[in-house]
Amino acid sequence: MDFRQLEVFRAVMDCGSATAAARLLKMSQPAVSRQVSQIEAELGLELFLRGGAKLSPTPEAMALYDEATLAFESIERVLNLARRMREDDRGVLRLAVPFAFCEWLLPRVLADLQQQRPQLRYSVELGSYESIATMLARRQVDIGIVKAPWSTPGIATLPLATCGTVCVLPKGHALARQASVSIDALSREPLVLLGRDTTWRSDLQTLLRTVSRTPVVRIDTHSLAAVCAFVAQGMGVSVLPALLAAQFTDKGLALRPLQATIEHEYLIGCPVSLQRSGLVKDFARMAGDVAQSLLTR
C-alpha cells in the first residue's frame, strides 16, 4: 500500500462512503472505488462490506485504520519539524509545560510570540517535570519547560531563569513586615506546602529540622494555585520558588525572601535538531524576558 492508497483508505473510513471520500480528496467516485478494490486485492483482505452507497468497515479495516492514523500523525510530525527548521510559521509548535506556569508565564510568552509569528499555532500539554522529560525524549513535543539538574540524551537546553525561594504570606501577616523570613520564624507558623517528592522540598524539610520547634504542615498539595489560594484565605504560610510564587502576587499575597538559600534553575528543553531554530531561540528569549519581569515586579 503506497501513501496515496493509505490516504484514500483513511478518507473512506472517515467519510463512510466512496462518494463522500471522493469529495474530500477531490477525486472521482469511480477512482476512489478502484483504489479501494486495489488495496483489498494487494492486501488479500476484505476491508469493506458493500451495501448500496455505504461502505461498512470490517474488523480488519478497523485494525488497519488505527495504524494508518498513527502513520499520518508521524508524517505530520515530520512535516511540522521541517517547517520549524526552515522557519515556516504555518506549522504547530508543540509545547509541554508544568501546570505551575499556566497562570501567567506561558500565556504572556505565547501572546508575545504571536505578535511576531501570527500564523503559528500551538499545542500545549501540561504535566510534571518527569512527564515533560518523557514527552521530549519521545519527540512528542518540540519545547518543554524543565528544571535542573537535567540530563537527557538528545535533548538540548537553553536557560529560562534562576531564582531563590520565598515565603508566601497573606497580606497583612506579621511576617510581611519583615524584609526576610528566617527558618525559625517559619517553623512557628502553620504551613501550606507544595510538591512533597521534590528535591527542593527535601531541602526545606532538612532546614526545618535544624530548629527546635516541629512545624505543623496544615495542608500538603501538588497544586500551586491551591497553595496560593489557601494562603490568601489565612490557612497558613507557604514556601515556594520565587518564579512560581510571583505569578500570584495579585491574589492577596505578600512575598518575602527566605533567609536560607534554596536555588531553583529552570530551563527550556528541545530536541538537539531544533536547538538552533530561530523559533526555539525566540521562545526561549521571550520566556526569559517574561520570567525576569515576574521576578522584578
Sequence and secondary structure as in RCSB ss.txt:
>XXXX:A:sequence
MDFRQLEVFRAVMDCGSATAAARLLKMSQPAVSRQVSQIEAELGLELFLRGGAKLSPTPEAMALYDEATLAFESI
ERVLNLARRMREDDRGVLRLAVPFAFCEWLLPRVLADLQQQRPQLRYSVELGSYESIATMLARRQVDIGIVKAPW
STPGIATLPLATCGTVCVLPKGHALARQASVSIDALSREPLVLLGRDTTWRSDLQTLLRTVSRTPVVRIDTHSLA
AVCAFVAQGMGVSVLPALLAAQFTDKGLALRPLQATIEHEYLIGCPVSLQRSGLVKDFARMAGDVAQSLLTR
>XXXX:A:secstr
  HHHHHHHHHHHHHSBHHHHHHHHT  HHHHHHHHHHHHHHHT   EEEETTEEEE HHHHHHHHHHHHHHHHH
HHHHHHHHHHTT TTSEEEEEE GGGTTTHHHHHHHHHHHH TT EEEEEE  HHHHHHHHHTTS SEEEEESS 
  TTEEEEEEEEE EEEEEETT GGGGSSSB HHHHHTS EEEE TTSHHHHHHHHHHTTSSS   EEEEES HH
HHHHHHHTTS BEEEEHHHHGGGTTSSEEEEEBSS   EEEEEEEEGGGTT HHHHHHHHHHHHHHHHHHH 
